Amino acid sequence: MMSGVPALDIVHLTDPDDERLADYVSLTDVALRSRHEPEKGLYIAESSTVLGRALAAGHRPRSVLVSPRWLPDLTAMLEARDPDGEPVRVYVAEPAVLEAITGFHVHRGALAAMHRPPLPAVADVIAGARRVAVLEDVVDHTNVGAAFRSAAAIGVDAVLVTPRCADPLYRRSVRVSMGTVFQVPWTRVDPWPGGIDVLRDAGFVTAALALSDDSVSLDALEADPPERLALVLGAEGDGLKPATIAAADLTVRIPMAGGVDSLNVAAAGAVAFWATRVRG
């Protein structure tokens, strides 16, 4: 950081209608925020744990909103970040004011409006990867976050999301993922399912997780996995599109018991990631 430039610009607030807090207003309105945040080039990081992982990934905060109790911890975290020559604006307000601004009780008393990094090219994300997950039109932010957390925990190298998939950087996705959306390389693949050709040209076998007459058991894929594998997971309810299943190299089903025919998409992803993980 340049000499003489403070690391933080701390502002104490009591008015929840302060216009400087526009980034944090009504965070519970999913439809509004899903448009508002990407258009403004930002996303919201909730809790000190998530913020810490965002900073570790090199993401830049544009401001932070924090309760007095958490100010010392957040101050230490922000002052330790890689310098960029710009002080971070830190708004400090009591919990009741925070709730009036955001519309909910702020977990661990801290939120940050972060600069949204540009999405990398698909080729850059999958270069060197051996295991890739593709989320097709998964619209539930909780499921997206859970899928990313499983991908990070089990060693999936990259995640691709289709144009209609929910935003992995939406606040709920980030929170459910425990910040692993910053850890696993990801980008949007467009067009889709045309992107299957990109994966195939890069040497990936694409496996669509779906129930179909010609599907193979996940046990069979686990017994002889390809060197480079892309697992394609479908939307809640309807599953994968017929065009996606037709374009994939093979269709895979998870063996079921107890009269159950399918799993939640995030749970199915975790099972498939584990069964096909790279060993050794």
C-alpha positions in Angstrom: 0.0 0.0 0.0 1.2 3.5 -0.8 2.9 5.3 2.1 0.5 7.5 4.0 -2.7 5.8 2.7 -4.8 4.3 5.5 -5.8 0.7 5.1 -9.4 1.4 6.3 -11.9 4.3 6.2 -14.2 3.6 9.2 -17.6 5.3 9.2 -20.1 5.0 12.1 -23.7 5.0 11.0 -27.1 5.2 12.8 -29.4 5.8 9.8 -30.4 2.6 7.9 -31.6 4.8 5.0 -28.1 6.3 4.4 -27.7 6.3 0.6 -24.1 5.1 0.9 -25.5 1.7 1.9 -27.3 1.0 -1.4 -25.2 -2.2 -1.9 -26.7 -3.8 1.2 -30.4 -2.8 1.0 -33.0 -5.6 1.0 -30.6 -8.5 0.5 -33.5 -11.0 1.0 -35.1 -10.1 -2.4 -33.6 -12.9 -4.5 -35.0 -11.8 -7.8 -33.9 -8.2 -7.4 -30.4 -9.0 -6.1 -29.8 -11.7 -8.8 -30.0 -8.9 -11.4 -28.7 -6.0 -9.3 -25.4 -7.5 -8.1 -24.0 -8.7 -11.5 -25.1 -5.4 -13.2 -23.2 -3.4 -10.6 -20.2 -5.8 -10.7 -20.5 -6.9 -7.1 -21.5 -9.7 -4.9 -22.1 -10.0 -1.1 -19.8 -12.0 1.2 -21.5 -12.9 4.5 -19.6 -13.7 7.7 -15.9 -13.3 8.5 -15.2 -16.8 7.4 -16.5 -16.2 3.9 -14.8 -12.8 3.7 -11.5 -14.3 4.7 -11.8 -16.9 1.9 -12.7 -14.3 -0.6 -9.7 -12.2 0.4 -7.4 -15.2 0.3 -8.6 -15.8 -3.3 -7.6 -12.3 -4.2 -11.0 -10.7 -4.4 -11.2 -7.0 -3.6 -13.8 -5.5 -1.2 -15.5 -2.3 -2.1 -16.9 -1.8 1.4 -17.7 -3.7 4.6 -20.7 -3.4 6.8 -20.1 -4.6 10.4 -21.4 -4.5 13.9 -19.1 -3.0 16.6 -18.5 -6.4 18.2 -16.9 -7.7 15.1 -14.9 -4.6 14.1 -11.6 -5.7 15.7 -11.6 -9.0 13.9 -12.6 -7.5 10.6 -10.0 -4.7 11.0 -7.2 -7.2 11.5 -8.4 -9.3 8.5 -8.7 -6.3 6.1 -5.4 -4.8 7.2 -3.6 -8.1 6.4 -4.9 -8.3 2.9 -2.7 -7.7 -0.2 -2.4 -4.0 -0.7 -4.0 -2.3 -3.7 -3.5 1.3 -2.8 -7.1 2.0 -1.9 -8.5 2.2 1.6 -11.6 0.0 2.3 -14.7 1.8 3.5 -16.0 0.1 6.7 -19.5 1.0 7.8 -20.1 0.3 11.5 -23.7 0.0 12.8 -25.5 -1.6 15.7 -27.2 -5.0 14.9 -30.7 -3.5 14.8 -29.6 -1.0 12.2 -27.9 -3.8 10.2 -31.1 -5.8 10.2 -33.1 -2.7 9.1 -30.8 -2.3 6.2 -30.5 -5.9 5.0 -33.9 -7.3 6.0 -32.4 -10.2 8.1 -30.3 -10.8 11.2 -26.7 -10.5 10.0 -24.8 -13.7 10.8 -21.7 -13.0 12.8 -22.3 -9.3 12.3 -20.4 -8.8 9.1 -21.1 -8.3 5.4 -18.9 -7.2 2.5 -19.7 -5.8 -0.9 -17.0 -7.3 -3.1 -15.9 -6.5 -6.6 -17.0 -9.3 -8.9 -14.0 -10.8 -10.7 -14.4 -11.3 -14.5 -15.3 -14.8 -15.6 -12.5 -16.8 -17.2 -12.8 -18.7 -20.5 -14.0 -22.3 -20.3 -10.7 -23.4 -21.8 -8.7 -21.7 -19.1 -10.9 -23.3 -16.3 -10.6 -26.8 -17.6 -7.0 -26.7 -18.6 -5.2 -29.4 -16.5 -8.4 -30.5 -14.9 -9.2 -34.2 -14.6 -12.6 -34.0 -12.9 -15.2 -31.3 -13.9 -18.7 -30.8 -12.7 -21.3 -29.2 -14.9 -24.5 -27.7 -13.3 -27.3 -27.4 -15.8 -30.0 -24.9 -15.0 -29.8 -25.5 -11.2 -31.8 -22.5 -10.0 -31.8 -23.1 -6.3 -28.9 -21.1 -4.7 -28.7 -23.5 -1.8 -28.1 -26.4 -4.1 -25.5 -24.5 -6.1 -23.6 -23.7 -2.9 -23.9 -27.2 -1.6 -22.6 -28.6 -4.9 -19.6 -26.3 -4.8 -18.8 -27.3 -1.2 -18.9 -31.0 -2.2 -16.8 -30.3 -5.3 -14.1 -28.6 -3.2 -14.2 -31.2 -0.5 -13.9 -34.2 -2.8 -11.4 -32.8 -5.2 -13.3 -31.8 -8.3 -11.0 -29.5 -10.3 -13.5 -27.2 -11.9 -17.2 -26.4 -12.1 -19.0 -25.1 -15.2 -22.5 -23.6 -14.9 -24.9 -23.2 -17.7 -26.5 -19.8 -18.7 -29.7 -20.4 -16.7 -28.0 -21.8 -13.6 -28.2 -19.7 -10.4 -25.4 -17.3 -9.6 -22.7 -19.1 -7.6 -21.7 -15.7 -6.1 -25.2 -14.9 -4.8 -25.1 -14.4 -1.1 -26.9 -17.7 -0.2 -24.8 -19.7 -2.6 -21.6 -18.3 -1.1 -22.8 -18.9 2.4 -23.9 -22.5 1.9 -20.6 -23.2 0.1 -18.7 -21.9 3.1 -16.8 -19.7 0.6 -15.6 -22.7 -1.5 -17.0 -20.9 -4.6 -13.8 -18.9 -4.3 -11.7 -22.0 -4.1 -12.9 -24.1 -7.0 -12.3 -22.6 -10.5 -15.5 -22.0 -12.3 -17.2 -20.2 -15.1 -20.3 -20.1 -17.3 -20.4 -22.4 -20.4 -22.4 -20.8 -23.2 -23.9 -22.1 -25.4 -25.2 -25.2 -23.8 -25.4 -28.2 -24.5 -23.0 -27.1 -27.3 -20.3 -26.8 -24.6 -20.2 -30.6 -24.5 -18.2 -30.4 -27.7 -15.6 -28.1 -26.0 -15.2 -30.6 -23.2 -14.9 -33.5 -25.7 -12.3 -31.7 -27.8 -10.3 -31.2 -24.5 -10.3 -34.9 -24.0 -13.2 -35.2 -21.5 -15.7 -38.0 -21.4 -19.1 -36.4 -20.5 -21.4 -38.4 -18.2 -24.9 -37.2 -17.8 -26.5 -38.2 -14.5 -30.0 -39.3 -15.4 -32.5 -42.1 -15.4 -32.8 -43.6 -18.8 -33.1 -47.1 -20.4 -29.5 -47.1 -21.6 -27.9 -45.7 -18.5 -25.0 -47.5 -16.8 -24.6 -47.8 -13.1 -22.3 -45.4 -11.3 -20.6 -48.6 -10.0 -19.5 -49.4 -13.5 -18.1 -45.9 -14.1 -16.3 -46.1 -10.7 -14.7 -49.4 -11.6 -13.2 -48.0 -14.8 -13.2 -44.2 -14.8 -11.8 -42.2 -17.7 -8.7 -40.1 -17.3 -10.7 -36.9 -17.8 -14.4 -36.9 -16.7 -17.1 -34.3 -16.8 -20.2 -35.1 -14.6 -23.3 -33.3 -15.8 -26.0 -32.6 -13.1 -29.5 -31.4 -14.0 -32.0 -29.0 -12.6 -34.2 -29.7 -9.6 -37.4 -31.6 -10.6 -37.0 -32.0 -14.4 -33.4 -33.2 -14.4 -31.2 -32.9 -17.5 -32.6 -31.8 -20.8 -33.1 -34.5 -23.4 -30.7 -32.7 -25.8 -28.0 -32.8 -23.1 -28.5 -36.5 -22.5 -28.4 -37.2 -26.2 -25.1 -35.1 -26.6 -23.3 -36.7 -23.6 -21.0 -39.7 -24.1 -22.8 -41.8 -21.6 -25.7 -41.7 -19.1 -25.1 -42.7 -15.6 -27.5 -43.6 -12.8 -26.9 -43.9 -9.1 -28.1 -47.3 -7.7 -31.0 -46.7 -5.4 -32.7 -48.7 -2.6 -35.8 -48.3 -0.5 -38.1 -47.4 -3.4 -36.3 -44.0 -4.0 -35.7 -43.2 -7.6 -33.6 -40.0 -7.3 -31.6 -37.7 -5.0 -31.4 -34.0 -4.5 -29.1 -32.6 -7.1 -26.4 -31.6 -4.6 -26.6 -34.9 -2.8 -26.3 -36.8 -6.2 -23.3 -34.6 -7.1 -21.5 -35.5 -3.8 -22.1 -39.2 -4.4 -20.9 -39.1 -8.0 -17.9 -36.9 -7.1 -16.8 -39.3 -4.5 -17.3 -42.4 -6.6 -15.3 -41.1 -9.5 -12.6 -39.1 -7.6 -9.0 -39.3 -8.7 -7.2 -41.7 -6.5 -3.5 -41.7 -5.8 
